[in-house]
Amino acid sequence: MQSRESNLSEPSEVPAPVHHNWVYRRVALPVLALLRMGASPEKLAWSLAVGLLIGINPILGSTTVLCLAVAFLLRLNIAASQLGNHIVYPLEIVLVIPFIRLASRVFHTAPMPLSANELLHAARERPLALSRQLWLWEWHAFILWAIFAAIAIPVIALALTPLLRRLLKRVEHHQYPLLSSPTQPEK
């Protein structure tokens, strides 16, 4: 047994913590964890694809509930679909106006005024008419998004499946650990 003094004089070699970037921590690690827990690559790919596409639908505030309902009905991985949904949230905000503008062209409705003054004027003068028009724009944008999603979900799922299969093989062979740490040299 060593004395206390000898233990204090020897420097302890503690590995430095590994700091991964935000994408690795918030996207890659949850997907790896789901693969390690037994999620099939196919179901995981479909779950992520559904979450990614539902996450960009133009009806703000509907994505979480819609994603949960679709994942439940299709028996997909709810955690993976919500992960995909939350990853693309900034993209949803960016795509609302383009979806509405494209839908107004496709469905031949009045274009949405982008000026705050025009919207405020319409809200003061004709609030009921404005609210109907907003619902019409949103509804048409949602239909356009649904058509796009019906085409894009299978494409994304089919593209993700081989990637997730390769990732699962690496996880099964411990070639892609969840948390990597620097290896210590053996003494």
Secondary structure, DSSP 8 states (H G I E B T S, - for coil): ---HHHHHHS-----------HHIIIIIHHHHHHHHTT--HHHHHHHHHHHHHHTT-SSTT-HHHHHHHHHHHTT--HHHHHHHHHHTHHHHHHHHHHHHHHHHHHTT-------HHHHHHHHHH-HHHHHHHHHHHHHHHHHHHHHHHHHHHHHHHHHHHHHHHHHHHHHHTTSS-SS--------
